[in-house]
Amino acid sequence: MSKNQERVVMITGGNGGIGFATVQKLVGKGYRVILASRNQETSKKAIERIRNTNSDAKIETIPLDLASFESIRACASAFQAKGYPLHLLINNAGQMFDSKEGRFTTDGFEMTFGVNHLGHFLLTNLLIDNLKASAPARVITVSSSLHNPELKQGPPPDFDYDNLKAEKYFDAQVFYKNSKLANMWFAYELNRLLAGTGVTSNAVCPGFVPAAIGARRKSPFERFFYSQFLARMPFARSLDEASDSYIVAATKPKFASVGGKFIVDGEEKKSSEESYNEEKAQILWEKSLGWCGLGAE
């Protein structure tokens, strides 16, 4: 099979958790998978695990640090140098910090917003022409239902442009929810801008996945609490269930030409009222272009 005939997907953060479960399924469907991730050793081990059960797996890794614009540009260039088409981009990687003080990206942005929104914003824009040339193609951005204040799970989002770098205060939950609201605005605005190109953009919520959260905890007690206790709660989702939502959005015919949707548990759901505000989505898009050094279009 030639490069132009292959179905190719790039996924950020695909070397563990929900991303890895998704990669296993995509490889099983015959996709060539590009793991774009910061930890190359973890990615190499993930590839070994997959090849141990699927010797025909087409999978490779490219370094990507979403907290560095330089690294993101290098990742896009490295992918383009391979000459592959790009049928599917899954913006999966995400960060939430438990610290009481903000952390910052290489380029000076608060880390949660910088990685979850700006990093994926820049990567997607750098790969837009590849996606268009490979159409029909899809962009899947992982958001969260927590962007919706109606859930009343902790403090609501507080999207303040004068506090995106924690100039006023930092609250890990609020900043995470802000980044997930930004993901919604991004996914919807991207779909509007891609109208008529054969490329669609949707947002996905994997649900509450204790196994994925617990694996990132340093405390043995917390790992046990998430993997053995919370994983048994009726509202919890397994890695298999969560990755199925990704697969539905990424490969199922019902979303082949449908964009601008929020997909939860494999079904289209209504997102927050704020997420549908086109004016706010456009403002964030224009500001993000400037922050990422892409200039006004």
C-alpha positions, 0 to 999 in steps of 0.5 A: 500500500502506498503512502497516499492510500494509507489511512493516517492518524496523529494523536497527541498523548497516545502513549498512555491512558485513554489515548493508548487504548484508542491507539490500540483500536486504531492500529487494529483497524489498519490505521498508520498511527503517529504518536506525538508525545513528550516522553519518547521512552514511554512512546517506544514502550507503548509501541513495543506493547502494541507490536507484541500483540500485533506484529503488523502494526503501523505505528511510529513516534514523533517528539512533541512538547505542547508546552513549547511552540518551538517543539510543536513547529518541529513536530509538524515539520517532522510529520510533513517531511515523512510525506504521509497524508493526514486523515485524522488528528486527535488532540488528546493530550491534556494537563491539570495541575494540583498545585496552588500556584500556576506553572508556565509554558516555555513561551510564558503562558499558564501551563493548563491553558497553554498545553490544553488549548494553545498547543493544540491550536498551533499544532492543528493550524500547522497541519490544516493544509495536510488535512485538507489535502487528505480530505475527507478528514477529521479533527477530534479535540478532547474537551470535558463536560466540566466546561459546563457550569450547569454540572455544578461540580466545583467552581465554574469556569472563569474565562478572564483574558486578564487572568489567563497567565494567573495575573490575578489568581490561580485555581487548578480546577477553574483553569482546567475548566477554562481550558476545556471551554477554550477547547469547545470554542476552538472545535466549533470555530474550526469547524465553521472555518473548515466548511466546504473543505471536507474536513470536520471538527468535533469535540469529545468528552471521554467521561470520568475515567478513574483508571486514567486519572489514577495512573498519573497519581504519585500516591499509592493510596490515591492510585488505589482509590481511583483504580479500585474504588472510584472505578466501580462507581456507576458514573465512571467509565473504563479505558475501553468505554472512554476510547470507544467514544473517541473511535465513534467520533473518529471513524464511524460513518455517522460523523463522516461529514458532521462537524461542530458537535460535542460527542459524549459516550458516542452520542451527540450531546448539548454543550454549555450555552457559553460554548455556542457563543460564536463571537467569543469563539472568534475572539479567542481564535484571533487572540490565539493566532497572535499568541502562537505567532501565526498572525491575523488571517 
